[in-house]
Amino acid sequence: MDSSREDDAQTTKQIMLPELLRIITYFYQYAPSLGEMEAEELKDVIQETFAKRA
């Protein structure tokens, strides 16, 4: 991967982070009984979804 693509990937991650945190916070409020394992899996799935759309 060349440096411009790496820079683009890093920028995309920085843009997605606030949105990712907002979604995760929503799920913690929506499902307060969400366990640590489920929360980690949810984060992974959301990140994969964002990565596919980027």
PDBQT receptor file of N, H, CA, C and O in Angstrom, charges set to zero:
ATOM      1  N   MET A   1       0.855  -1.168   0.000  1.00  0.00    +0.000 N 
ATOM      2  CA  MET A   1       0.000   0.000   0.000  1.00  0.00    +0.000 C 
ATOM      3  C   MET A   1       0.904   1.234   0.000  1.00  0.00    +0.000 C 
ATOM      4  O   MET A   1       1.823   1.335   0.813  1.00  0.00    +0.000 OA
ATOM      5  N   ASP A   2       0.644   2.158  -0.900  1.00  0.00    +0.000 N 
ATOM      6  H   ASP A   2      -0.103   2.077  -1.560  1.00  0.00    +0.000 HD
ATOM      7  CA  ASP A   2       1.466   3.361  -0.939  1.00  0.00    +0.000 C 
ATOM      8  C   ASP A   2       1.053   4.321   0.175  1.00  0.00    +0.000 C 
ATOM      9  O   ASP A   2       0.018   4.140   0.816  1.00  0.00    +0.000 OA
ATOM     10  N   SER A   3       1.876   5.340   0.392  1.00  0.00    +0.000 N 
ATOM     11  H   SER A   3       2.717   5.487  -0.129  1.00  0.00    +0.000 HD
ATOM     12  CA  SER A   3       1.633   6.221   1.544  1.00  0.00    +0.000 C 
ATOM     13  C   SER A   3       0.349   7.031   1.407  1.00  0.00    +0.000 C 
ATOM     14  O   SER A   3      -0.293   7.326   2.415  1.00  0.00    +0.000 OA
ATOM     15  N   SER A   4      -0.041   7.397   0.195  1.00  0.00    +0.000 N 
ATOM     16  H   SER A   4       0.481   7.157  -0.624  1.00  0.00    +0.000 HD
ATOM     17  CA  SER A   4      -1.279   8.171   0.044  1.00  0.00    +0.000 C 
ATOM     18  C   SER A   4      -2.496   7.323   0.408  1.00  0.00    +0.000 C 
ATOM     19  O   SER A   4      -3.457   7.830   0.986  1.00  0.00    +0.000 OA
ATOM     20  N   ARG A   5      -2.456   6.049   0.076  1.00  0.00    +0.000 N 
ATOM     21  H   ARG A   5      -1.675   5.637  -0.393  1.00  0.00    +0.000 HD
ATOM     22  CA  ARG A   5      -3.564   5.158   0.454  1.00  0.00    +0.000 C 
ATOM     23  C   ARG A   5      -3.586   4.933   1.953  1.00  0.00    +0.000 C 
ATOM     24  O   ARG A   5      -4.655   4.843   2.557  1.00  0.00    +0.000 OA
ATOM     25  N   GLU A   6      -2.404   4.843   2.559  1.00  0.00    +0.000 N 
ATOM     26  H   GLU A   6      -1.536   4.917   2.069  1.00  0.00    +0.000 HD
ATOM     27  CA  GLU A   6      -2.326   4.699   4.004  1.00  0.00    +0.000 C 
ATOM     28  C   GLU A   6      -2.876   5.951   4.686  1.00  0.00    +0.000 C 
ATOM     29  O   GLU A   6      -3.595   5.858   5.681  1.00  0.00    +0.000 OA
ATOM     30  N   ASP A   7      -2.535   7.118   4.148  1.00  0.00    +0.000 N 
ATOM     31  H   ASP A   7      -1.951   7.194   3.340  1.00  0.00    +0.000 HD
ATOM     32  CA  ASP A   7      -3.042   8.382   4.691  1.00  0.00    +0.000 C 
ATOM     33  C   ASP A   7      -4.557   8.443   4.562  1.00  0.00    +0.000 C 
ATOM     34  O   ASP A   7      -5.246   8.866   5.490  1.00  0.00    +0.000 OA
ATOM     35  N   ASP A   8      -5.076   8.022   3.412  1.00  0.00    +0.000 N 
ATOM     36  H   ASP A   8      -4.517   7.678   2.658  1.00  0.00    +0.000 HD
ATOM     37  CA  ASP A   8      -6.525   8.004   3.201  1.00  0.00    +0.000 C 
ATOM     38  C   ASP A   8      -7.203   7.064   4.203  1.00  0.00    +0.000 C 
ATOM     39  O   ASP A   8      -8.249   7.397   4.760  1.00  0.00    +0.000 OA
ATOM     40  N   ALA A   9      -6.608   5.897   4.429  1.00  0.00    +0.000 N 
ATOM     41  H   ALA A   9      -5.758   5.627   3.976  1.00  0.00    +0.000 HD
ATOM     42  CA  ALA A   9      -7.173   4.931   5.370  1.00  0.00    +0.000 C 
ATOM     43  C   ALA A   9      -7.168   5.500   6.784  1.00  0.00    +0.000 C 
ATOM     44  O   ALA A   9      -8.136   5.331   7.526  1.00  0.00    +0.000 OA
ATOM     45  N   GLN A  10      -6.091   6.169   7.155  1.00  0.00    +0.000 N 
ATOM     46  H   GLN A  10      -5.305   6.306   6.552  1.00  0.00    +0.000 HD
ATOM     47  CA  GLN A  10      -6.007   6.772   8.482  1.00  0.00    +0.000 C 
ATOM     48  C   GLN A  10      -7.042   7.890   8.643  1.00  0.00    +0.000 C 
ATOM     49  O   GLN A  10      -7.692   7.993   9.683  1.00  0.00    +0.000 OA
ATOM     50  N   THR A  11      -7.187   8.709   7.630  1.00  0.00    +0.000 N 
ATOM     51  H   THR A  11      -6.659   8.625   6.785  1.00  0.00    +0.000 HD
ATOM     52  CA  THR A  11      -8.173   9.794   7.665  1.00  0.00    +0.000 C 
ATOM     53  C   THR A  11      -9.584   9.230   7.791  1.00  0.00    +0.000 C 
ATOM     54  O   THR A  11     -10.400   9.752   8.551  1.00  0.00    +0.000 OA
ATOM     55  N   THR A  12      -9.865   8.182   7.060  1.00  0.00    +0.000 N 
ATOM     56  H   THR A  12      -9.202   7.758   6.443  1.00  0.00    +0.000 HD
ATOM     57  CA  THR A  12     -11.179   7.543   7.121  1.00  0.00    +0.000 C 
ATOM     58  C   THR A  12     -11.447   7.029   8.531  1.00  0.00    +0.000 C 
ATOM     59  O   THR A  12     -12.549   7.193   9.055  1.00  0.00    +0.000 OA
ATOM     60  N   LYS A  13     -10.441   6.405   9.148  1.00  0.00    +0.000 N 
ATOM     61  H   LYS A  13      -9.546   6.271   8.722  1.00  0.00    +0.000 HD
ATOM     62  CA  LYS A  13     -10.606   5.912  10.514  1.00  0.00    +0.000 C 
ATOM     63  C   LYS A  13     -10.882   7.056  11.474  1.00  0.00    +0.000 C 
ATOM     64  O   LYS A  13     -11.715   6.923  12.371  1.00  0.00    +0.000 OA
ATOM     65  N   GLN A  14     -10.202   8.169  11.301  1.00  0.00    +0.000 N 
ATOM     66  H   GLN A  14      -9.526   8.278  10.573  1.00  0.00    +0.000 HD
ATOM     67  CA  GLN A  14     -10.400   9.318  12.185  1.00  0.00    +0.000 C 
ATOM     68  C   GLN A  14     -11.799   9.907  12.015  1.00  0.00    +0.000 C 
ATOM     69  O   GLN A  14     -12.404  10.367  12.983  1.00  0.00    +0.000 OA
ATOM     70  N   ILE A  15     -12.303   9.893  10.801  1.00  0.00    +0.000 N 
ATOM     71  H   ILE A  15     -11.812   9.520  10.015  1.00  0.00    +0.000 HD
ATOM     72  CA  ILE A  15     -13.646  10.401  10.545  1.00  0.00    +0.000 C 
ATOM     73  C   ILE A  15     -14.691   9.445  11.121  1.00  0.00    +0.000 C 
ATOM     74  O   ILE A  15     -15.716   9.887  11.640  1.00  0.00    +0.000 OA
ATOM     75  N   MET A  16     -14.438   8.144  11.030  1.00  0.00    +0.000 N 
ATOM     76  H   MET A  16     -13.606   7.785  10.608  1.00  0.00    +0.000 HD
ATOM     77  CA  MET A  16     -15.400   7.149  11.487  1.00  0.00    +0.000 C 
ATOM     78  C   MET A  16     -15.445   7.023  13.004  1.00  0.00    +0.000 C 
ATOM     79  O   MET A  16     -16.478   6.640  13.553  1.00  0.00    +0.000 OA
ATOM     80  N   LEU A  17     -14.367   7.332  13.685  1.00  0.00    +0.000 N 
ATOM     81  H   LEU A  17     -13.528   7.643  13.239  1.00  0.00    +0.000 HD
ATOM     82  CA  LEU A  17     -14.296   7.105  15.121  1.00  0.00    +0.000 C 
ATOM     83  C   LEU A  17     -15.430   7.774  15.898  1.00  0.00    +0.000 C 
ATOM     84  O   LEU A  17     -16.074   7.103  16.705  1.00  0.00    +0.000 OA
ATOM     85  N   PRO A  18     -15.703   9.063  15.694  1.00  0.00    +0.000 N 
ATOM     86  CA  PRO A  18     -16.816   9.670  16.451  1.00  0.00    +0.000 C 
ATOM     87  C   PRO A  18     -18.162   8.988  16.172  1.00  0.00    +0.000 C 
ATOM     88  O   PRO A  18     -18.978   8.817  17.078  1.00  0.00    +0.000 OA
ATOM     89  N   GLU A  19     -18.379   8.611  14.935  1.00  0.00    +0.000 N 
ATOM     90  H   GLU A  19     -17.717   8.750  14.200  1.00  0.00    +0.000 HD
ATOM     91  CA  GLU A  19     -19.627   7.927  14.576  1.00  0.00    +0.000 C 
ATOM     92  C   GLU A  19     -19.682   6.554  15.237  1.00  0.00    +0.000 C 
ATOM     93  O   GLU A  19     -20.724   6.152  15.754  1.00  0.00    +0.000 OA
ATOM     94  N   LEU A  20     -18.579   5.850  15.221  1.00  0.00    +0.000 N 
ATOM     95  H   LEU A  20     -17.733   6.177  14.801  1.00  0.00    +0.000 HD
ATOM     96  CA  LEU A  20     -18.501   4.539  15.858  1.00  0.00    +0.000 C 
ATOM     97  C   LEU A  20     -18.799   4.658  17.352  1.00  0.00    +0.000 C 
ATOM     98  O   LEU A  20     -19.569   3.867  17.895  1.00  0.00    +0.000 OA
ATOM     99  N   LEU A  21     -18.205   5.624  18.006  1.00  0.00    +0.000 N 
ATOM    100  H   LEU A  21     -17.579   6.267  17.564  1.00  0.00    +0.000 HD
ATOM    101  CA  LEU A  21     -18.436   5.822  19.434  1.00  0.00    +0.000 C 
ATOM    102  C   LEU A  21     -19.896   6.190  19.715  1.00  0.00    +0.000 C 
ATOM    103  O   LEU A  21     -20.467   5.756  20.716  1.00  0.00    +0.000 OA
ATOM    104  N   ARG A  22     -20.490   6.979  18.844  1.00  0.00    +0.000 N 
ATOM    105  H   ARG A  22     -20.026   7.332  18.031  1.00  0.00    +0.000 HD
ATOM    106  CA  ARG A  22     -21.893   7.359  19.006  1.00  0.00    +0.000 C 
ATOM    107  C   ARG A  22     -22.793   6.120  18.917  1.00  0.00    +0.000 C 
ATOM    108  O   ARG A  22     -23.717   5.963  19.715  1.00  0.00    +0.000 OA
ATOM    109  N   ILE A  23     -22.525   5.259  17.962  1.00  0.00    +0.000 N 
ATOM    110  H   ILE A  23     -21.774   5.387  17.314  1.00  0.00    +0.000 HD
ATOM    111  CA  ILE A  23     -23.334   4.047  17.781  1.00  0.00    +0.000 C 
ATOM    112  C   ILE A  23     -23.174   3.114  18.978  1.00  0.00    +0.000 C 
ATOM    113  O   ILE A  23     -24.157   2.565  19.475  1.00  0.00    +0.000 OA
ATOM    114  N   ILE A  24     -21.954   2.938  19.435  1.00  0.00    +0.000 N 
ATOM    115  H   ILE A  24     -21.155   3.384  19.031  1.00  0.00    +0.000 HD
ATOM    116  CA  ILE A  24     -21.705   2.054  20.575  1.00  0.00    +0.000 C 
ATOM    117  C   ILE A  24     -22.384   2.594  21.828  1.00  0.00    +0.000 C 
ATOM    118  O   ILE A  24     -22.970   1.830  22.595  1.00  0.00    +0.000 OA
ATOM    119  N   THR A  25     -22.307   3.908  22.040  1.00  0.00    +0.000 N 
ATOM    120  H   THR A  25     -21.830   4.528  21.416  1.00  0.00    +0.000 HD
ATOM    121  CA  THR A  25     -22.973   4.529  23.186  1.00  0.00    +0.000 C 
ATOM    122  C   THR A  25     -24.473   4.290  23.116  1.00  0.00    +0.000 C 
ATOM    123  O   THR A  25     -25.109   3.990  24.127  1.00  0.00    +0.000 OA
ATOM    124  N   TYR A  26     -25.035   4.425  21.923  1.00  0.00    +0.000 N 
ATOM    125  H   TYR A  26     -24.518   4.669  21.102  1.00  0.00    +0.000 HD
ATOM    126  CA  TYR A  26     -26.463   4.170  21.737  1.00  0.00    +0.000 C 
ATOM    127  C   TYR A  26     -26.810   2.741  22.162  1.00  0.00    +0.000 C 
ATOM    128  O   TYR A  26     -27.791   2.519  22.871  1.00  0.00    +0.000 OA
ATOM    129  N   PHE A  27     -25.998   1.777  21.725  1.00  0.00    +0.000 N 
ATOM    130  H   PHE A  27     -25.201   1.957  21.149  1.00  0.00    +0.000 HD
ATOM    131  CA  PHE A  27     -26.298   0.390  22.058  1.00  0.00    +0.000 C 
ATOM    132  C   PHE A  27     -26.183   0.133  23.555  1.00  0.00    +0.000 C 
ATOM    133  O   PHE A  27     -26.957  -0.653  24.102  1.00  0.00    +0.000 OA
ATOM    134  N   TYR A  28     -25.240   0.774  24.223  1.00  0.00    +0.000 N 
ATOM    135  H   TYR A  28     -24.611   1.412  23.778  1.00  0.00    +0.000 HD
ATOM    136  CA  TYR A  28     -25.146   0.628  25.682  1.00  0.00    +0.000 C 
ATOM    137  C   TYR A  28     -26.389   1.197  26.362  1.00  0.00    +0.000 C 
ATOM    138  O   TYR A  28     -26.841   0.654  27.370  1.00  0.00    +0.000 OA
ATOM    139  N   GLN A  29     -26.941   2.269  25.832  1.00  0.00    +0.000 N 
ATOM    140  H   GLN A  29     -26.574   2.710  25.013  1.00  0.00    +0.000 HD
ATOM    141  CA  GLN A  29     -28.160   2.844  26.402  1.00  0.00    +0.000 C 
ATOM    142  C   GLN A  29     -29.381   2.000  26.058  1.00  0.00    +0.000 C 
ATOM    143  O   GLN A  29     -30.289   1.843  26.874  1.00  0.00    +0.000 OA
ATOM    144  N   TYR A  30     -29.394   1.463  24.851  1.00  0.00    +0.000 N 
ATOM    145  H   TYR A  30     -28.657   1.591  24.188  1.00  0.00    +0.000 HD
ATOM    146  CA  TYR A  30     -30.521   0.662  24.385  1.00  0.00    +0.000 C 
ATOM    147  C   TYR A  30     -30.556  -0.696  25.087  1.00  0.00    +0.000 C 
ATOM    148  O   TYR A  30     -31.628  -1.205  25.413  1.00  0.00    +0.000 OA
ATOM    149  N   ALA A  31     -29.387  -1.270  25.316  1.00  0.00    +0.000 N 
ATOM    150  H   ALA A  31     -28.516  -0.856  25.051  1.00  0.00    +0.000 HD
ATOM    151  CA  ALA A  31     -29.279  -2.585  25.949  1.00  0.00    +0.000 C 
ATOM    152  C   ALA A  31     -28.259  -2.517  27.089  1.00  0.00    +0.000 C 
ATOM    153  O   ALA A  31     -27.120  -2.954  26.925  1.00  0.00    +0.000 OA
ATOM    154  N   PRO A  32     -28.660  -1.974  28.237  1.00  0.00    +0.000 N 
ATOM    155  CA  PRO A  32     -27.719  -1.803  29.346  1.00  0.00    +0.000 C 
ATOM    156  C   PRO A  32     -27.140  -3.122  29.855  1.00  0.00    +0.000 C 
ATOM    157  O   PRO A  32     -26.095  -3.123  30.506  1.00  0.00    +0.000 OA
ATOM    158  N   SER A  33     -27.791  -4.227  29.572  1.00  0.00    +0.000 N 
ATOM    159  H   SER A  33     -28.640  -4.227  29.042  1.00  0.00    +0.000 HD
ATOM    160  CA  SER A  33     -27.276  -5.524  30.019  1.00  0.00    +0.000 C 
ATOM    161  C   SER A  33     -26.232  -6.093  29.058  1.00  0.00    +0.000 C 
ATOM    162  O   SER A  33     -25.774  -7.223  29.231  1.00  0.00    +0.000 OA
ATOM    163  N   LEU A  34     -25.865  -5.317  28.059  1.00  0.00    +0.000 N 
ATOM    164  H   LEU A  34     -26.238  -4.399  27.918  1.00  0.00    +0.000 HD
ATOM    165  CA  LEU A  34     -24.877  -5.751  27.074  1.00  0.00    +0.000 C 
ATOM    166  C   LEU A  34     -23.579  -6.122  27.789  1.00  0.00    +0.000 C 
ATOM    167  O   LEU A  34     -22.996  -5.299  28.496  1.00  0.00    +0.000 OA
ATOM    168  N   GLY A  35     -23.141  -7.334  27.607  1.00  0.00    +0.000 N 
ATOM    169  H   GLY A  35     -23.614  -8.003  27.033  1.00  0.00    +0.000 HD
ATOM    170  CA  GLY A  35     -21.924  -7.813  28.259  1.00  0.00    +0.000 C 
ATOM    171  C   GLY A  35     -20.679  -7.359  27.509  1.00  0.00    +0.000 C 
ATOM    172  O   GLY A  35     -20.755  -6.877  26.379  1.00  0.00    +0.000 OA
ATOM    173  N   GLU A  36     -19.547  -7.522  28.152  1.00  0.00    +0.000 N 
ATOM    174  H   GLU A  36     -19.485  -7.914  29.070  1.00  0.00    +0.000 HD
ATOM    175  CA  GLU A  36     -18.272  -7.105  27.563  1.00  0.00    +0.000 C 
ATOM    176  C   GLU A  36     -17.991  -7.861  26.258  1.00  0.00    +0.000 C 
ATOM    177  O   GLU A  36     -17.531  -7.274  25.278  1.00  0.00    +0.000 OA
ATOM    178  N   MET A  37     -18.265  -9.143  26.257  1.00  0.00    +0.000 N 
ATOM    179  H   MET A  37     -18.638  -9.620  27.053  1.00  0.00    +0.000 HD
ATOM    180  CA  MET A  37     -18.015  -9.963  25.064  1.00  0.00    +0.000 C 
ATOM    181  C   MET A  37     -18.909  -9.522  23.902  1.00  0.00    +0.000 C 
ATOM    182  O   MET A  37     -18.450  -9.393  22.767  1.00  0.00    +0.000 OA
ATOM    183  N   GLU A  38     -20.178  -9.296  24.200  1.00  0.00    +0.000 N 
ATOM    184  H   GLU A  38     -20.551  -9.401  25.122  1.00  0.00    +0.000 HD
ATOM    185  CA  GLU A  38     -21.109  -8.852  23.166  1.00  0.00    +0.000 C 
ATOM    186  C   GLU A  38     -20.737  -7.469  22.655  1.00  0.00    +0.000 C 
ATOM    187  O   GLU A  38     -20.833  -7.198  21.459  1.00  0.00    +0.000 OA
ATOM    188  N   ALA A  39     -20.315  -6.598  23.559  1.00  0.00    +0.000 N 
ATOM    189  H   ALA A  39     -20.238  -6.819  24.531  1.00  0.00    +0.000 HD
ATOM    190  CA  ALA A  39     -19.926  -5.240  23.171  1.00  0.00    +0.000 C 
ATOM    191  C   ALA A  39     -18.716  -5.274  22.238  1.00  0.00    +0.000 C 
ATOM    192  O   ALA A  39     -18.672  -4.539  21.252  1.00  0.00    +0.000 OA
ATOM    193  N   GLU A  40     -17.747  -6.113  22.541  1.00  0.00    +0.000 N 
ATOM    194  H   GLU A  40     -17.783  -6.711  23.342  1.00  0.00    +0.000 HD
ATOM    195  CA  GLU A  40     -16.564  -6.223  21.679  1.00  0.00    +0.000 C 
ATOM    196  C   GLU A  40     -16.937  -6.755  20.302  1.00  0.00    +0.000 C 
ATOM    197  O   GLU A  40     -16.437  -6.273  19.285  1.00  0.00    +0.000 OA
ATOM    198  N   GLU A  41     -17.818  -7.750  20.277  1.00  0.00    +0.000 N 
ATOM    199  H   GLU A  41     -18.223  -8.141  21.103  1.00  0.00    +0.000 HD
ATOM    200  CA  GLU A  41     -18.262  -8.292  18.988  1.00  0.00    +0.000 C 
ATOM    201  C   GLU A  41     -19.029  -7.241  18.189  1.00  0.00    +0.000 C 
ATOM    202  O   GLU A  41     -18.854  -7.126  16.976  1.00  0.00    +0.000 OA
ATOM    203  N   LEU A  42     -19.871  -6.484  18.865  1.00  0.00    +0.000 N 
ATOM    204  H   LEU A  42     -20.013  -6.577  19.851  1.00  0.00    +0.000 HD
ATOM    205  CA  LEU A  42     -20.612  -5.409  18.212  1.00  0.00    +0.000 C 
ATOM    206  C   LEU A  42     -19.654  -4.385  17.612  1.00  0.00    +0.000 C 
ATOM    207  O   LEU A  42     -19.840  -3.961  16.471  1.00  0.00    +0.000 OA
ATOM    208  N   LYS A  43     -18.641  -3.987  18.360  1.00  0.00    +0.000 N 
ATOM    209  H   LYS A  43     -18.491  -4.332  19.287  1.00  0.00    +0.000 HD
ATOM    210  CA  LYS A  43     -17.638  -3.037  17.864  1.00  0.00    +0.000 C 
ATOM    211  C   LYS A  43     -16.963  -3.579  16.610  1.00  0.00    +0.000 C 
ATOM    212  O   LYS A  43     -16.774  -2.856  15.631  1.00  0.00    +0.000 OA
ATOM    213  N   ASP A  44     -16.601  -4.866  16.652  1.00  0.00    +0.000 N 
ATOM    214  H   ASP A  44     -16.755  -5.453  17.447  1.00  0.00    +0.000 HD
ATOM    215  CA  ASP A  44     -15.938  -5.473  15.493  1.00  0.00    +0.000 C 
ATOM    216  C   ASP A  44     -16.832  -5.454  14.256  1.00  0.00    +0.000 C 
ATOM    217  O   ASP A  44     -16.380  -5.131  13.157  1.00  0.00    +0.000 OA
ATOM    218  N   VAL A  45     -18.099  -5.801  14.443  1.00  0.00    +0.000 N 
ATOM    219  H   VAL A  45     -18.466  -6.064  15.335  1.00  0.00    +0.000 HD
ATOM    220  CA  VAL A  45     -19.037  -5.846  13.320  1.00  0.00    +0.000 C 
ATOM    221  C   VAL A  45     -19.251  -4.440  12.746  1.00  0.00    +0.000 C 
ATOM    222  O   VAL A  45     -19.296  -4.258  11.530  1.00  0.00    +0.000 OA
ATOM    223  N   ILE A  46     -19.380  -3.461  13.629  1.00  0.00    +0.000 N 
ATOM    224  H   ILE A  46     -19.344  -3.610  14.617  1.00  0.00    +0.000 HD
ATOM    225  CA  ILE A  46     -19.573  -2.087  13.161  1.00  0.00    +0.000 C 
ATOM    226  C   ILE A  46     -18.342  -1.603  12.403  1.00  0.00    +0.000 C 
ATOM    227  O   ILE A  46     -18.466  -0.969  11.355  1.00  0.00    +0.000 OA
ATOM    228  N   GLN A  47     -17.161  -1.898  12.928  1.00  0.00    +0.000 N 
ATOM    229  H   GLN A  47     -17.060  -2.412  13.779  1.00  0.00    +0.000 HD
ATOM    230  CA  GLN A  47     -15.930  -1.490  12.247  1.00  0.00    +0.000 C 
ATOM    231  C   GLN A  47     -15.802  -2.168  10.884  1.00  0.00    +0.000 C 
ATOM    232  O   GLN A  47     -15.391  -1.530   9.915  1.00  0.00    +0.000 OA
ATOM    233  N   GLU A  48     -16.148  -3.447  10.799  1.00  0.00    +0.000 N 
ATOM    234  H   GLU A  48     -16.482  -3.965  11.586  1.00  0.00    +0.000 HD
ATOM    235  CA  GLU A  48     -16.098  -4.150   9.518  1.00  0.00    +0.000 C 
ATOM    236  C   GLU A  48     -17.064  -3.519   8.532  1.00  0.00    +0.000 C 
ATOM    237  O   GLU A  48     -16.741  -3.361   7.354  1.00  0.00    +0.000 OA
ATOM    238  N   THR A  49     -18.239  -3.160   9.004  1.00  0.00    +0.000 N 
ATOM    239  H   THR A  49     -18.501  -3.288   9.961  1.00  0.00    +0.000 HD
ATOM    240  CA  THR A  49     -19.234  -2.525   8.131  1.00  0.00    +0.000 C 
ATOM    241  C   THR A  49     -18.728  -1.196   7.614  1.00  0.00    +0.000 C 
ATOM    242  O   THR A  49     -18.848  -0.904   6.425  1.00  0.00    +0.000 OA
ATOM    243  N   PHE A  50     -18.155  -0.379   8.506  1.00  0.00    +0.000 N 
ATOM    244  H   PHE A  50     -18.058  -0.616   9.473  1.00  0.00    +0.000 HD
ATOM    245  CA  PHE A  50     -17.590   0.905   8.088  1.00  0.00    +0.000 C 
ATOM    246  C   PHE A  50     -16.461   0.685   7.078  1.00  0.00    +0.000 C 
ATOM    247  O   PHE A  50     -16.361   1.413   6.090  1.00  0.00    +0.000 OA
ATOM    248  N   ALA A  51     -15.624  -0.303   7.321  1.00  0.00    +0.000 N 
ATOM    249  H   ALA A  51     -15.706  -0.895   8.123  1.00  0.00    +0.000 HD
ATOM    250  CA  ALA A  51     -14.493  -0.567   6.432  1.00  0.00    +0.000 C 
ATOM    251  C   ALA A  51     -14.973  -0.952   5.029  1.00  0.00    +0.000 C 
ATOM    252  O   ALA A  51     -14.362  -0.561   4.035  1.00  0.00    +0.000 OA
ATOM    253  N   LYS A  52     -16.047  -1.704   4.949  1.00  0.00    +0.000 N 
ATOM    254  H   LYS A  52     -16.544  -2.022   5.756  1.00  0.00    +0.000 HD
ATOM    255  CA  LYS A  52     -16.592  -2.105   3.647  1.00  0.00    +0.000 C 
ATOM    256  C   LYS A  52     -17.165  -0.908   2.884  1.00  0.00    +0.000 C 
ATOM    257  O   LYS A  52     -17.135  -0.867   1.654  1.00  0.00    +0.000 OA
ATOM    258  N   ARG A  53     -17.683   0.059   3.634  1.00  0.00    +0.000 N 
ATOM    259  H   ARG A  53     -17.707   0.026   4.633  1.00  0.00    +0.000 HD
ATOM    260  CA  ARG A  53     -18.296   1.221   2.999  1.00  0.00    +0.000 C 
ATOM    261  C   ARG A  53     -17.272   2.285   2.617  1.00  0.00    +0.000 C 
ATOM    262  O   ARG A  53     -17.557   3.161   1.800  1.00  0.00    +0.000 OA
ATOM    263  N   ALA A  54     -16.089   2.210   3.202  1.00  0.00    +0.000 N 
ATOM    264  H   ALA A  54     -15.858   1.498   3.865  1.00  0.00    +0.000 HD
ATOM    265  CA  ALA A  54     -15.058   3.235   2.950  1.00  0.00    +0.000 C 
ATOM    266  C   ALA A  54     -14.354   3.033   1.641  1.00  0.00    +0.000 C 
ATOM    267  O   ALA A  54     -13.466   3.810   1.291  1.00  0.00    +0.000 OA
TER     268      ALA A  54
